[in-house]
Amino acid sequence: MENGAVQIYYGEGHGKTNVAIGSAICAACEGKEAVIIQFLKGKNEQKFLSRLEPEVKFFNFSRAGIMFEQLDEESKQEEIMNIKNGFNFAKKVISTGADMVVVLDEILGLLDLHLISKEELSDMLAAKPSDVTVIMTGRVLDDGIRGMADEIYNIAPEK
């Protein structure tokens, strides 16, 4: 990750977020700035992960406190605004960062739910400085995203 990269952890298996968070912690241990931006998840991890600050900065753009899929339609519309604000924040962090790791946890889910477009994601990654590593997670990897990544890891259960 020394020169920056785009990494994707996807699949039906458990542990994608754990690997991404672990990478952020490793980067912080190396003196790099580490930022975790979480989408579509409740607040279960937020309380613990906020204890890693200031070495690892953590942001969760879910205001509802529960998983996106569990929201009613009215709450989903409100949450979509929070998600779009989070995505805009992520774009700013990535484009202005230097020698850092940015985890975009469950961002692939935003694509799957059509809350952001492939073009928006591509534009964000195109603005990434060469020394910034972006780690993206989610269950489903659209084929149109594969070309944006330097490394792709499919996390799948064997049993």
N, C-alpha and C positions, 0 to 999 in steps of 0.2 A: 504493500500500500504506500510505499515511499513516494512514488511519483503520482499518486492519485489514480483512481479507477472507478468504474461503475460495476458494482457487484449486485447480483440478484439471488436471493434465497426464496424459493417457492416450492409449493407442493402440498400434499394432503397430510404430511407428517407433522409431528409436533417438534418444536425447537428452532424454528426460523427466527423468531424474535430473540430467543436466548443467544443464538450465534451472533446476531447483529449487535445486541447489547454487549456481549463479550468483546466484540471487535472494537466497540466504542471505548470500553474500559481499557483495553490494551493500548489504544491510541492515546488515551489520557495518561497512561503510565509512561508513554514515550514522550510526553510533554506536548502533544498535539491537542488542539481544541477538539472536543467531542460533543456533538449535539444529537439528541434523539428526539425525533418528531413523530408522534404517534397519531394515527387516524383510525376511526371506526371501532375503537375499543373503549370499554368502560374505564373506570378509574382504579381498578384493582392494583395495578403496578405503580401508579403515579406516586403514591405516598412513599413507597420504598425507594423508587428510583430518584426521587427528589433529594434523598439523603446523599446521593453521589455528587451533588453540586458543591462547589463550583467547578470541579474537575470535569464532570459530565453534566451538561445542561439538558434538561428534560422538559418537553412540551407535549401536552395532550390536548388536541383540539376537539375533544368530545366534551360537551357541556351537560349532556343528559345523564351521565353516570352509568349508563348501561350500553350494551352492544347495539350498534346501529340497526341491525336486523330485528331487534326486539322493540323498536320504537313504533308508535302509531304514525299514521301519515302526516298529521299536523306537526308532530315532533320531528319527523324526518326532514320536513322542509326547513325547520329552524336549524336542525343539525347540519344540513347541507350548507347553509350560510357559514357556520363555524368551520366546516371542512374547507370551504373555498378560502376563508381567511387563513387557515393553516397552510394551505397549498401556496398562497401568496407569500406567507412568511417563509416557507421553505425555499421558495425561489430566491428571496432576498438573502437568506443565510448562505445559500450555495453560491450565488453570484458574487457575493462580497467577501467570502471566506478565503483563508489562506492556511495551508498546511493543516487541514482539518479532516475529520471524518463526520459525515452527516448520515444518520440512520433515518430512513423514511419508512417507518413500520406500518405495514398494511397499505402502502400506497398502491400496490397492484389491485387491491380491492376497489379503490376509487375508479380505476379504469374499468373493472368488471361491472361496476354499478353505473357506469357512464357519468360519473360526477366530474371527471376530467377527461380530456382527450389525449390520444397518443401524441398529437402535435404539441399540446401544452407540455407534456412530459419531455418530449424531444427538445423543445425550446429551452426548458429549464436545464437539461443536461448539457446542451450546447453552450450555455453561459457559464458552465462550471470551469473554474481555473484548473490548470493542469495538476496542481498539488492538492486538490480536494478529492477525497474518496466519498462516493455516495453509495450507500447500501440500501437496497430496496427489498421489501418482503411482501408476501401475499400468497394466497393459495393457487391462483391461476395466472399463468404467464401467457399472454397473448403473443402469437408469433411475430407480430409487428414490433414488439419491444425487444426481441432477442438481439437485433443488430445494434441496439443502444448500449449493450453490456459488454464489459471486458471479461467478466467471469460470471458463470451461471451455475447454481447448485440446486438440484432437485432434491428436496427433503421428502422422502417417501417411506412409509412403514413397510417392513418386509413381512411382518406377521400381523 
